[in-house]
Amino acid sequence: MSAEERLRELDVVLPEPPASAGLYAPLVQTGALLFVSGQVPMRDGQILRHGRCGESITIEEGAALARQCALQALALVRQHLGSLDGVARAVRLGGYVASAPMFTEHPKVINGASQLLLDVFGEAGRHARIAIGVAELPFGVPVEVEFVFEVRA
């Protein structure tokens, strides 16, 4: 089953691709690799939540926000390639979690993004990953996620 078919089967609707919030490209392709800049959880141009995981944001809320970041990344990829079926595989995911002191469940938060890639791309969605905690993130968001995909030749 193709990625686009999986999206329909999962009843997943991708959001409008987000615009760049600074002096960078939201997505860059070099050769067969597609780099998606860090996504923060937004809807209709508005930040969804502010705060830190382990403080005002639960693990489950953080995972849902990480999933939203992945949806935004997929929207950018579809816009660039014309279809998610142009993705050969997810290569790497970098997840950053704004964390309260002593919070250590960063992988569980970033699983929200990882699970979406597995749901959409199947085994080709399995990727290398880093999930780290930081004191603060841009705009006071609890999570930011960046992506690398391999595209079909």
Chimera marker file (.cmm) of the C-alpha trace (Angstrom):
<marker_set name="trace">
<marker id="1" x="0.000" y="0.000" z="0.000" r="1" g="1" b="0" radius="0.5"/>
<marker id="2" x="1.321" y="3.442" z="-0.885" r="1" g="1" b="0" radius="0.5"/>
<marker id="3" x="1.877" y="6.227" z="1.633" r="1" g="1" b="0" radius="0.5"/>
<marker id="4" x="-0.974" y="8.249" z="0.135" r="1" g="1" b="0" radius="0.5"/>
<marker id="5" x="-3.287" y="5.223" z="0.424" r="1" g="1" b="0" radius="0.5"/>
<marker id="6" x="-2.224" y="4.749" z="4.056" r="1" g="1" b="0" radius="0.5"/>
<marker id="7" x="-3.057" y="8.379" z="4.819" r="1" g="1" b="0" radius="0.5"/>
<marker id="8" x="-6.556" y="7.853" z="3.445" r="1" g="1" b="0" radius="0.5"/>
<marker id="9" x="-6.936" y="4.539" z="5.301" r="1" g="1" b="0" radius="0.5"/>
<marker id="10" x="-5.854" y="6.217" z="8.561" r="1" g="1" b="0" radius="0.5"/>
<marker id="11" x="-8.182" y="9.148" z="7.841" r="1" g="1" b="0" radius="0.5"/>
<marker id="12" x="-5.240" y="11.534" z="8.240" r="1" g="1" b="0" radius="0.5"/>
<marker id="13" x="-5.584" y="14.962" z="6.664" r="1" g="1" b="0" radius="0.5"/>
<marker id="14" x="-2.351" y="16.885" z="6.306" r="1" g="1" b="0" radius="0.5"/>
<marker id="15" x="-2.398" y="20.561" z="7.307" r="1" g="1" b="0" radius="0.5"/>
<marker id="16" x="-1.397" y="23.414" z="5.054" r="1" g="1" b="0" radius="0.5"/>
<marker id="17" x="2.399" y="23.414" z="4.748" r="1" g="1" b="0" radius="0.5"/>
<marker id="18" x="3.814" y="25.874" z="7.283" r="1" g="1" b="0" radius="0.5"/>
<marker id="19" x="5.785" y="28.900" z="6.175" r="1" g="1" b="0" radius="0.5"/>
<marker id="20" x="9.330" y="29.545" z="7.325" r="1" g="1" b="0" radius="0.5"/>
<marker id="21" x="9.542" y="31.529" z="10.556" r="1" g="1" b="0" radius="0.5"/>
<marker id="22" x="12.978" y="32.930" z="9.805" r="1" g="1" b="0" radius="0.5"/>
<marker id="23" x="15.850" y="33.187" z="7.376" r="1" g="1" b="0" radius="0.5"/>
<marker id="24" x="15.886" y="29.530" z="6.358" r="1" g="1" b="0" radius="0.5"/>
<marker id="25" x="14.195" y="27.214" z="3.888" r="1" g="1" b="0" radius="0.5"/>
<marker id="26" x="11.480" y="24.975" z="5.321" r="1" g="1" b="0" radius="0.5"/>
<marker id="27" x="12.847" y="22.121" z="3.210" r="1" g="1" b="0" radius="0.5"/>
<marker id="28" x="16.008" y="21.491" z="1.174" r="1" g="1" b="0" radius="0.5"/>
<marker id="29" x="16.724" y="18.641" z="-1.217" r="1" g="1" b="0" radius="0.5"/>
<marker id="30" x="20.253" y="17.635" z="-2.078" r="1" g="1" b="0" radius="0.5"/>
<marker id="31" x="20.610" y="14.554" z="-4.217" r="1" g="1" b="0" radius="0.5"/>
<marker id="32" x="18.254" y="11.885" z="-2.918" r="1" g="1" b="0" radius="0.5"/>
<marker id="33" x="18.019" y="13.416" z="0.567" r="1" g="1" b="0" radius="0.5"/>
<marker id="34" x="15.283" y="15.744" z="1.667" r="1" g="1" b="0" radius="0.5"/>
<marker id="35" x="15.928" y="17.768" z="4.841" r="1" g="1" b="0" radius="0.5"/>
<marker id="36" x="12.894" y="19.249" z="6.583" r="1" g="1" b="0" radius="0.5"/>
<marker id="37" x="13.658" y="22.101" z="8.963" r="1" g="1" b="0" radius="0.5"/>
<marker id="38" x="12.574" y="21.842" z="12.583" r="1" g="1" b="0" radius="0.5"/>
<marker id="39" x="8.805" y="21.927" z="12.944" r="1" g="1" b="0" radius="0.5"/>
<marker id="40" x="7.062" y="23.385" z="15.973" r="1" g="1" b="0" radius="0.5"/>
<marker id="41" x="3.441" y="22.426" z="16.672" r="1" g="1" b="0" radius="0.5"/>
<marker id="42" x="1.146" y="24.858" z="14.859" r="1" g="1" b="0" radius="0.5"/>
<marker id="43" x="-2.326" y="24.956" z="13.392" r="1" g="1" b="0" radius="0.5"/>
<marker id="44" x="-3.565" y="27.695" z="11.076" r="1" g="1" b="0" radius="0.5"/>
<marker id="45" x="-0.382" y="29.678" z="11.704" r="1" g="1" b="0" radius="0.5"/>
<marker id="46" x="-0.818" y="29.621" z="15.485" r="1" g="1" b="0" radius="0.5"/>
<marker id="47" x="1.339" y="27.893" z="18.105" r="1" g="1" b="0" radius="0.5"/>
<marker id="48" x="-0.705" y="25.073" z="19.670" r="1" g="1" b="0" radius="0.5"/>
<marker id="49" x="0.876" y="25.022" z="23.133" r="1" g="1" b="0" radius="0.5"/>
<marker id="50" x="3.541" y="26.682" z="25.232" r="1" g="1" b="0" radius="0.5"/>
<marker id="51" x="5.322" y="25.112" z="28.172" r="1" g="1" b="0" radius="0.5"/>
<marker id="52" x="7.674" y="22.333" z="29.149" r="1" g="1" b="0" radius="0.5"/>
<marker id="53" x="7.155" y="18.594" z="29.353" r="1" g="1" b="0" radius="0.5"/>
<marker id="54" x="7.076" y="17.335" z="32.905" r="1" g="1" b="0" radius="0.5"/>
<marker id="55" x="5.761" y="20.703" z="34.060" r="1" g="1" b="0" radius="0.5"/>
<marker id="56" x="2.681" y="22.068" z="32.245" r="1" g="1" b="0" radius="0.5"/>
<marker id="57" x="2.730" y="19.486" z="29.423" r="1" g="1" b="0" radius="0.5"/>
<marker id="58" x="2.175" y="15.743" z="29.982" r="1" g="1" b="0" radius="0.5"/>
<marker id="59" x="3.991" y="13.028" z="28.051" r="1" g="1" b="0" radius="0.5"/>
<marker id="60" x="0.785" y="12.274" z="26.126" r="1" g="1" b="0" radius="0.5"/>
<marker id="61" x="0.230" y="15.933" z="25.246" r="1" g="1" b="0" radius="0.5"/>
<marker id="62" x="3.864" y="16.235" z="24.170" r="1" g="1" b="0" radius="0.5"/>
<marker id="63" x="3.539" y="13.127" z="21.974" r="1" g="1" b="0" radius="0.5"/>
<marker id="64" x="0.437" y="14.601" z="20.303" r="1" g="1" b="0" radius="0.5"/>
<marker id="65" x="2.367" y="17.821" z="19.643" r="1" g="1" b="0" radius="0.5"/>
<marker id="66" x="5.300" y="15.843" z="18.192" r="1" g="1" b="0" radius="0.5"/>
<marker id="67" x="2.797" y="14.049" z="15.925" r="1" g="1" b="0" radius="0.5"/>
<marker id="68" x="1.551" y="17.444" z="14.756" r="1" g="1" b="0" radius="0.5"/>
<marker id="69" x="5.142" y="18.386" z="13.894" r="1" g="1" b="0" radius="0.5"/>
<marker id="70" x="5.385" y="15.221" z="11.784" r="1" g="1" b="0" radius="0.5"/>
<marker id="71" x="2.102" y="16.038" z="10.014" r="1" g="1" b="0" radius="0.5"/>
<marker id="72" x="3.483" y="19.458" z="9.119" r="1" g="1" b="0" radius="0.5"/>
<marker id="73" x="6.706" y="17.895" z="7.823" r="1" g="1" b="0" radius="0.5"/>
<marker id="74" x="4.737" y="15.475" z="5.648" r="1" g="1" b="0" radius="0.5"/>
<marker id="75" x="2.710" y="18.404" z="4.291" r="1" g="1" b="0" radius="0.5"/>
<marker id="76" x="5.949" y="20.114" z="3.255" r="1" g="1" b="0" radius="0.5"/>
<marker id="77" x="7.264" y="16.911" z="1.677" r="1" g="1" b="0" radius="0.5"/>
<marker id="78" x="4.029" y="16.376" z="-0.272" r="1" g="1" b="0" radius="0.5"/>
<marker id="79" x="4.119" y="19.992" z="-1.453" r="1" g="1" b="0" radius="0.5"/>
<marker id="80" x="7.712" y="19.552" z="-2.660" r="1" g="1" b="0" radius="0.5"/>
<marker id="81" x="7.364" y="16.115" z="-4.272" r="1" g="1" b="0" radius="0.5"/>
<marker id="82" x="3.726" y="16.246" z="-5.319" r="1" g="1" b="0" radius="0.5"/>
<marker id="83" x="2.997" y="13.029" z="-3.404" r="1" g="1" b="0" radius="0.5"/>
<marker id="84" x="4.275" y="11.198" z="-0.341" r="1" g="1" b="0" radius="0.5"/>
<marker id="85" x="4.724" y="8.206" z="-2.628" r="1" g="1" b="0" radius="0.5"/>
<marker id="86" x="7.935" y="9.898" z="-3.758" r="1" g="1" b="0" radius="0.5"/>
<marker id="87" x="9.488" y="9.092" z="-0.369" r="1" g="1" b="0" radius="0.5"/>
<marker id="88" x="11.683" y="5.980" z="-0.406" r="1" g="1" b="0" radius="0.5"/>
<marker id="89" x="12.198" y="5.974" z="3.363" r="1" g="1" b="0" radius="0.5"/>
<marker id="90" x="12.468" y="8.047" z="6.499" r="1" g="1" b="0" radius="0.5"/>
<marker id="91" x="16.171" y="8.330" z="7.315" r="1" g="1" b="0" radius="0.5"/>
<marker id="92" x="16.457" y="10.354" z="10.529" r="1" g="1" b="0" radius="0.5"/>
<marker id="93" x="14.331" y="12.235" z="13.003" r="1" g="1" b="0" radius="0.5"/>
<marker id="94" x="15.719" y="14.737" z="15.490" r="1" g="1" b="0" radius="0.5"/>
<marker id="95" x="13.432" y="15.519" z="18.410" r="1" g="1" b="0" radius="0.5"/>
<marker id="96" x="13.937" y="18.315" z="20.920" r="1" g="1" b="0" radius="0.5"/>
<marker id="97" x="11.813" y="18.485" z="24.046" r="1" g="1" b="0" radius="0.5"/>
<marker id="98" x="11.600" y="21.532" z="26.312" r="1" g="1" b="0" radius="0.5"/>
<marker id="99" x="11.825" y="19.822" z="29.675" r="1" g="1" b="0" radius="0.5"/>
<marker id="100" x="11.286" y="20.533" z="33.326" r="1" g="1" b="0" radius="0.5"/>
<marker id="101" x="14.276" y="19.691" z="35.553" r="1" g="1" b="0" radius="0.5"/>
<marker id="102" x="14.640" y="15.937" z="36.053" r="1" g="1" b="0" radius="0.5"/>
<marker id="103" x="12.273" y="15.083" z="33.155" r="1" g="1" b="0" radius="0.5"/>
<marker id="104" x="13.747" y="12.055" z="31.368" r="1" g="1" b="0" radius="0.5"/>
<marker id="105" x="10.925" y="10.746" z="29.162" r="1" g="1" b="0" radius="0.5"/>
<marker id="106" x="11.996" y="12.521" z="25.959" r="1" g="1" b="0" radius="0.5"/>
<marker id="107" x="11.790" y="9.339" z="23.849" r="1" g="1" b="0" radius="0.5"/>
<marker id="108" x="8.135" y="8.836" z="24.814" r="1" g="1" b="0" radius="0.5"/>
<marker id="109" x="7.315" y="12.368" z="23.696" r="1" g="1" b="0" radius="0.5"/>
<marker id="110" x="9.107" y="12.019" z="20.358" r="1" g="1" b="0" radius="0.5"/>
<marker id="111" x="7.409" y="8.655" z="19.785" r="1" g="1" b="0" radius="0.5"/>
<marker id="112" x="4.409" y="10.726" z="18.660" r="1" g="1" b="0" radius="0.5"/>
<marker id="113" x="6.326" y="11.744" z="15.529" r="1" g="1" b="0" radius="0.5"/>
<marker id="114" x="8.023" y="8.371" z="15.053" r="1" g="1" b="0" radius="0.5"/>
<marker id="115" x="4.738" y="6.467" z="15.232" r="1" g="1" b="0" radius="0.5"/>
<marker id="116" x="3.190" y="8.618" z="12.511" r="1" g="1" b="0" radius="0.5"/>
<marker id="117" x="6.092" y="7.861" z="10.158" r="1" g="1" b="0" radius="0.5"/>
<marker id="118" x="5.685" y="4.132" z="10.820" r="1" g="1" b="0" radius="0.5"/>
<marker id="119" x="1.920" y="4.368" z="10.300" r="1" g="1" b="0" radius="0.5"/>
<marker id="120" x="2.275" y="6.200" z="6.980" r="1" g="1" b="0" radius="0.5"/>
<marker id="121" x="5.358" y="4.539" z="5.470" r="1" g="1" b="0" radius="0.5"/>
<marker id="122" x="5.304" y="1.131" z="7.150" r="1" g="1" b="0" radius="0.5"/>
<marker id="123" x="8.760" y="-0.364" z="7.657" r="1" g="1" b="0" radius="0.5"/>
<marker id="124" x="10.223" y="2.352" z="5.379" r="1" g="1" b="0" radius="0.5"/>
<marker id="125" x="9.192" y="4.784" z="8.109" r="1" g="1" b="0" radius="0.5"/>
<marker id="126" x="11.607" y="3.229" z="10.629" r="1" g="1" b="0" radius="0.5"/>
<marker id="127" x="14.387" y="5.780" z="11.098" r="1" g="1" b="0" radius="0.5"/>
<marker id="128" x="17.476" y="6.672" z="13.093" r="1" g="1" b="0" radius="0.5"/>
<marker id="129" x="16.609" y="9.118" z="15.853" r="1" g="1" b="0" radius="0.5"/>
<marker id="130" x="17.712" y="11.385" z="18.628" r="1" g="1" b="0" radius="0.5"/>
<marker id="131" x="15.389" y="12.609" z="21.379" r="1" g="1" b="0" radius="0.5"/>
<marker id="132" x="16.938" y="15.155" z="23.696" r="1" g="1" b="0" radius="0.5"/>
<marker id="133" x="15.778" y="17.544" z="26.375" r="1" g="1" b="0" radius="0.5"/>
<marker id="134" x="16.509" y="21.256" z="26.304" r="1" g="1" b="0" radius="0.5"/>
<marker id="135" x="15.768" y="24.145" z="28.638" r="1" g="1" b="0" radius="0.5"/>
<marker id="136" x="13.790" y="26.199" z="26.108" r="1" g="1" b="0" radius="0.5"/>
<marker id="137" x="12.662" y="26.072" z="22.478" r="1" g="1" b="0" radius="0.5"/>
<marker id="138" x="11.671" y="28.827" z="20.038" r="1" g="1" b="0" radius="0.5"/>
<marker id="139" x="8.412" y="30.616" z="20.847" r="1" g="1" b="0" radius="0.5"/>
<marker id="140" x="8.192" y="28.719" z="24.153" r="1" g="1" b="0" radius="0.5"/>
<marker id="141" x="6.930" y="25.512" z="22.495" r="1" g="1" b="0" radius="0.5"/>
<marker id="142" x="7.367" y="22.153" z="24.227" r="1" g="1" b="0" radius="0.5"/>
<marker id="143" x="8.654" y="20.225" z="21.193" r="1" g="1" b="0" radius="0.5"/>
<marker id="144" x="10.458" y="20.725" z="17.880" r="1" g="1" b="0" radius="0.5"/>
<marker id="145" x="11.154" y="17.961" z="15.373" r="1" g="1" b="0" radius="0.5"/>
<marker id="146" x="13.363" y="17.861" z="12.261" r="1" g="1" b="0" radius="0.5"/>
<marker id="147" x="13.361" y="15.172" z="9.564" r="1" g="1" b="0" radius="0.5"/>
<marker id="148" x="15.495" y="13.618" z="6.817" r="1" g="1" b="0" radius="0.5"/>
<marker id="149" x="13.888" y="11.542" z="4.063" r="1" g="1" b="0" radius="0.5"/>
<marker id="150" x="15.304" y="9.662" z="1.089" r="1" g="1" b="0" radius="0.5"/>
<marker id="151" x="13.387" y="10.294" z="-2.117" r="1" g="1" b="0" radius="0.5"/>
<marker id="152" x="12.852" y="7.864" z="-4.964" r="1" g="1" b="0" radius="0.5"/>
<marker id="153" x="15.037" y="8.321" z="-8.029" r="1" g="1" b="0" radius="0.5"/>
<link id1="1" id2="2" r="1" g="1" b="0" radius="0.2"/>
<link id1="2" id2="3" r="1" g="1" b="0" radius="0.2"/>
<link id1="3" id2="4" r="1" g="1" b="0" radius="0.2"/>
<link id1="4" id2="5" r="1" g="1" b="0" radius="0.2"/>
<link id1="5" id2="6" r="1" g="1" b="0" radius="0.2"/>
<link id1="6" id2="7" r="1" g="1" b="0" radius="0.2"/>
<link id1="7" id2="8" r="1" g="1" b="0" radius="0.2"/>
<link id1="8" id2="9" r="1" g="1" b="0" radius="0.2"/>
<link id1="9" id2="10" r="1" g="1" b="0" radius="0.2"/>
<link id1="10" id2="11" r="1" g="1" b="0" radius="0.2"/>
<link id1="11" id2="12" r="1" g="1" b="0" radius="0.2"/>
<link id1="12" id2="13" r="1" g="1" b="0" radius="0.2"/>
<link id1="13" id2="14" r="1" g="1" b="0" radius="0.2"/>
<link id1="14" id2="15" r="1" g="1" b="0" radius="0.2"/>
<link id1="15" id2="16" r="1" g="1" b="0" radius="0.2"/>
<link id1="16" id2="17" r="1" g="1" b="0" radius="0.2"/>
<link id1="17" id2="18" r="1" g="1" b="0" radius="0.2"/>
<link id1="18" id2="19" r="1" g="1" b="0" radius="0.2"/>
<link id1="19" id2="20" r="1" g="1" b="0" radius="0.2"/>
<link id1="20" id2="21" r="1" g="1" b="0" radius="0.2"/>
<link id1="21" id2="22" r="1" g="1" b="0" radius="0.2"/>
<link id1="22" id2="23" r="1" g="1" b="0" radius="0.2"/>
<link id1="23" id2="24" r="1" g="1" b="0" radius="0.2"/>
<link id1="24" id2="25" r="1" g="1" b="0" radius="0.2"/>
<link id1="25" id2="26" r="1" g="1" b="0" radius="0.2"/>
<link id1="26" id2="27" r="1" g="1" b="0" radius="0.2"/>
<link id1="27" id2="28" r="1" g="1" b="0" radius="0.2"/>
<link id1="28" id2="29" r="1" g="1" b="0" radius="0.2"/>
<link id1="29" id2="30" r="1" g="1" b="0" radius="0.2"/>
<link id1="30" id2="31" r="1" g="1" b="0" radius="0.2"/>
<link id1="31" id2="32" r="1" g="1" b="0" radius="0.2"/>
<link id1="32" id2="33" r="1" g="1" b="0" radius="0.2"/>
<link id1="33" id2="34" r="1" g="1" b="0" radius="0.2"/>
<link id1="34" id2="35" r="1" g="1" b="0" radius="0.2"/>
<link id1="35" id2="36" r="1" g="1" b="0" radius="0.2"/>
<link id1="36" id2="37" r="1" g="1" b="0" radius="0.2"/>
<link id1="37" id2="38" r="1" g="1" b="0" radius="0.2"/>
<link id1="38" id2="39" r="1" g="1" b="0" radius="0.2"/>
<link id1="39" id2="40" r="1" g="1" b="0" radius="0.2"/>
<link id1="40" id2="41" r="1" g="1" b="0" radius="0.2"/>
<link id1="41" id2="42" r="1" g="1" b="0" radius="0.2"/>
<link id1="42" id2="43" r="1" g="1" b="0" radius="0.2"/>
<link id1="43" id2="44" r="1" g="1" b="0" radius="0.2"/>
<link id1="44" id2="45" r="1" g="1" b="0" radius="0.2"/>
<link id1="45" id2="46" r="1" g="1" b="0" radius="0.2"/>
<link id1="46" id2="47" r="1" g="1" b="0" radius="0.2"/>
<link id1="47" id2="48" r="1" g="1" b="0" radius="0.2"/>
<link id1="48" id2="49" r="1" g="1" b="0" radius="0.2"/>
<link id1="49" id2="50" r="1" g="1" b="0" radius="0.2"/>
<link id1="50" id2="51" r="1" g="1" b="0" radius="0.2"/>
<link id1="51" id2="52" r="1" g="1" b="0" radius="0.2"/>
<link id1="52" id2="53" r="1" g="1" b="0" radius="0.2"/>
<link id1="53" id2="54" r="1" g="1" b="0" radius="0.2"/>
<link id1="54" id2="55" r="1" g="1" b="0" radius="0.2"/>
<link id1="55" id2="56" r="1" g="1" b="0" radius="0.2"/>
<link id1="56" id2="57" r="1" g="1" b="0" radius="0.2"/>
<link id1="57" id2="58" r="1" g="1" b="0" radius="0.2"/>
<link id1="58" id2="59" r="1" g="1" b="0" radius="0.2"/>
<link id1="59" id2="60" r="1" g="1" b="0" radius="0.2"/>
<link id1="60" id2="61" r="1" g="1" b="0" radius="0.2"/>
<link id1="61" id2="62" r="1" g="1" b="0" radius="0.2"/>
<link id1="62" id2="63" r="1" g="1" b="0" radius="0.2"/>
<link id1="63" id2="64" r="1" g="1" b="0" radius="0.2"/>
<link id1="64" id2="65" r="1" g="1" b="0" radius="0.2"/>
<link id1="65" id2="66" r="1" g="1" b="0" radius="0.2"/>
<link id1="66" id2="67" r="1" g="1" b="0" radius="0.2"/>
<link id1="67" id2="68" r="1" g="1" b="0" radius="0.2"/>
<link id1="68" id2="69" r="1" g="1" b="0" radius="0.2"/>
<link id1="69" id2="70" r="1" g="1" b="0" radius="0.2"/>
<link id1="70" id2="71" r="1" g="1" b="0" radius="0.2"/>
<link id1="71" id2="72" r="1" g="1" b="0" radius="0.2"/>
<link id1="72" id2="73" r="1" g="1" b="0" radius="0.2"/>
<link id1="73" id2="74" r="1" g="1" b="0" radius="0.2"/>
<link id1="74" id2="75" r="1" g="1" b="0" radius="0.2"/>
<link id1="75" id2="76" r="1" g="1" b="0" radius="0.2"/>
<link id1="76" id2="77" r="1" g="1" b="0" radius="0.2"/>
<link id1="77" id2="78" r="1" g="1" b="0" radius="0.2"/>
<link id1="78" id2="79" r="1" g="1" b="0" radius="0.2"/>
<link id1="79" id2="80" r="1" g="1" b="0" radius="0.2"/>
<link id1="80" id2="81" r="1" g="1" b="0" radius="0.2"/>
<link id1="81" id2="82" r="1" g="1" b="0" radius="0.2"/>
<link id1="82" id2="83" r="1" g="1" b="0" radius="0.2"/>
<link id1="83" id2="84" r="1" g="1" b="0" radius="0.2"/>
<link id1="84" id2="85" r="1" g="1" b="0" radius="0.2"/>
<link id1="85" id2="86" r="1" g="1" b="0" radius="0.2"/>
<link id1="86" id2="87" r="1" g="1" b="0" radius="0.2"/>
<link id1="87" id2="88" r="1" g="1" b="0" radius="0.2"/>
<link id1="88" id2="89" r="1" g="1" b="0" radius="0.2"/>
<link id1="89" id2="90" r="1" g="1" b="0" radius="0.2"/>
<link id1="90" id2="91" r="1" g="1" b="0" radius="0.2"/>
<link id1="91" id2="92" r="1" g="1" b="0" radius="0.2"/>
<link id1="92" id2="93" r="1" g="1" b="0" radius="0.2"/>
<link id1="93" id2="94" r="1" g="1" b="0" radius="0.2"/>
<link id1="94" id2="95" r="1" g="1" b="0" radius="0.2"/>
<link id1="95" id2="96" r="1" g="1" b="0" radius="0.2"/>
<link id1="96" id2="97" r="1" g="1" b="0" radius="0.2"/>
<link id1="97" id2="98" r="1" g="1" b="0" radius="0.2"/>
<link id1="98" id2="99" r="1" g="1" b="0" radius="0.2"/>
<link id1="99" id2="100" r="1" g="1" b="0" radius="0.2"/>
<link id1="100" id2="101" r="1" g="1" b="0" radius="0.2"/>
<link id1="101" id2="102" r="1" g="1" b="0" radius="0.2"/>
<link id1="102" id2="103" r="1" g="1" b="0" radius="0.2"/>
<link id1="103" id2="104" r="1" g="1" b="0" radius="0.2"/>
<link id1="104" id2="105" r="1" g="1" b="0" radius="0.2"/>
<link id1="105" id2="106" r="1" g="1" b="0" radius="0.2"/>
<link id1="106" id2="107" r="1" g="1" b="0" radius="0.2"/>
<link id1="107" id2="108" r="1" g="1" b="0" radius="0.2"/>
<link id1="108" id2="109" r="1" g="1" b="0" radius="0.2"/>
<link id1="109" id2="110" r="1" g="1" b="0" radius="0.2"/>
<link id1="110" id2="111" r="1" g="1" b="0" radius="0.2"/>
<link id1="111" id2="112" r="1" g="1" b="0" radius="0.2"/>
<link id1="112" id2="113" r="1" g="1" b="0" radius="0.2"/>
<link id1="113" id2="114" r="1" g="1" b="0" radius="0.2"/>
<link id1="114" id2="115" r="1" g="1" b="0" radius="0.2"/>
<link id1="115" id2="116" r="1" g="1" b="0" radius="0.2"/>
<link id1="116" id2="117" r="1" g="1" b="0" radius="0.2"/>
<link id1="117" id2="118" r="1" g="1" b="0" radius="0.2"/>
<link id1="118" id2="119" r="1" g="1" b="0" radius="0.2"/>
<link id1="119" id2="120" r="1" g="1" b="0" radius="0.2"/>
<link id1="120" id2="121" r="1" g="1" b="0" radius="0.2"/>
<link id1="121" id2="122" r="1" g="1" b="0" radius="0.2"/>
<link id1="122" id2="123" r="1" g="1" b="0" radius="0.2"/>
<link id1="123" id2="124" r="1" g="1" b="0" radius="0.2"/>
<link id1="124" id2="125" r="1" g="1" b="0" radius="0.2"/>
<link id1="125" id2="126" r="1" g="1" b="0" radius="0.2"/>
<link id1="126" id2="127" r="1" g="1" b="0" radius="0.2"/>
<link id1="127" id2="128" r="1" g="1" b="0" radius="0.2"/>
<link id1="128" id2="129" r="1" g="1" b="0" radius="0.2"/>
<link id1="129" id2="130" r="1" g="1" b="0" radius="0.2"/>
<link id1="130" id2="131" r="1" g="1" b="0" radius="0.2"/>
<link id1="131" id2="132" r="1" g="1" b="0" radius="0.2"/>
<link id1="132" id2="133" r="1" g="1" b="0" radius="0.2"/>
<link id1="133" id2="134" r="1" g="1" b="0" radius="0.2"/>
<link id1="134" id2="135" r="1" g="1" b="0" radius="0.2"/>
<link id1="135" id2="136" r="1" g="1" b="0" radius="0.2"/>
<link id1="136" id2="137" r="1" g="1" b="0" radius="0.2"/>
<link id1="137" id2="138" r="1" g="1" b="0" radius="0.2"/>
<link id1="138" id2="139" r="1" g="1" b="0" radius="0.2"/>
<link id1="139" id2="140" r="1" g="1" b="0" radius="0.2"/>
<link id1="140" id2="141" r="1" g="1" b="0" radius="0.2"/>
<link id1="141" id2="142" r="1" g="1" b="0" radius="0.2"/>
<link id1="142" id2="143" r="1" g="1" b="0" radius="0.2"/>
<link id1="143" id2="144" r="1" g="1" b="0" radius="0.2"/>
<link id1="144" id2="145" r="1" g="1" b="0" radius="0.2"/>
<link id1="145" id2="146" r="1" g="1" b="0" radius="0.2"/>
<link id1="146" id2="147" r="1" g="1" b="0" radius="0.2"/>
<link id1="147" id2="148" r="1" g="1" b="0" radius="0.2"/>
<link id1="148" id2="149" r="1" g="1" b="0" radius="0.2"/>
<link id1="149" id2="150" r="1" g="1" b="0" radius="0.2"/>
<link id1="150" id2="151" r="1" g="1" b="0" radius="0.2"/>
<link id1="151" id2="152" r="1" g="1" b="0" radius="0.2"/>
<link id1="152" id2="153" r="1" g="1" b="0" radius="0.2"/>
</marker_set>
